[in-house]
Amino acid sequence: MLTGANFKEWKENVLIVLGVMDLDLALWKEQPILSDKSTKDENMEHERWDRSNRMSLMIMKRSIPEAFRDSTSEEVTTAKVFLETLQKRFARN
């Protein structure tokens, strides 16, 4: 659980959990762009990225206190941006 003083340890643990569960794709790759002409493989890659993003967000949000969840913008829709937002708030120089 993130307390504010343990961000580095919390981030390391979250990255391990997401990596072991093969849910860290959204943290390392940008969201694939789909069009009317997207192939089946491109659609599958987008679905895989979308699942990774949703699950990563749920896991990260569940592992931080509700007070921190409320302070993060509801406009944050990607796991990568959510993690970067938390890092800006808690990481020490």
C-alpha positions, 0 to 999 in steps of 0.5 A: 500500500502506498503511504506517500513515503514509500513510492519507490518501493510501491512502484517496484512492487506494482511493476513486478505484479503487473509484469508477472501477470503480463499486464504491463503492456500499457505502461511500455507501449502507446495505445494502438490507433485503430481505423476502418482499415485496421487488420484483425491483428491490429484489432487484437493488439488494441484489445490486448493493450486496452485490457492491460490498461484497464487492469493496470489502472484497477490494480494501481488504484486499489493499492493506494489509499482512497485519499490519493485516488481522489486527488488524482484527476478523473481525466487520467485514462491510461495506466502510464499517465496515472503512474507518471502523475503519482510519481510527480506527486511522491517521488523524491529528487 
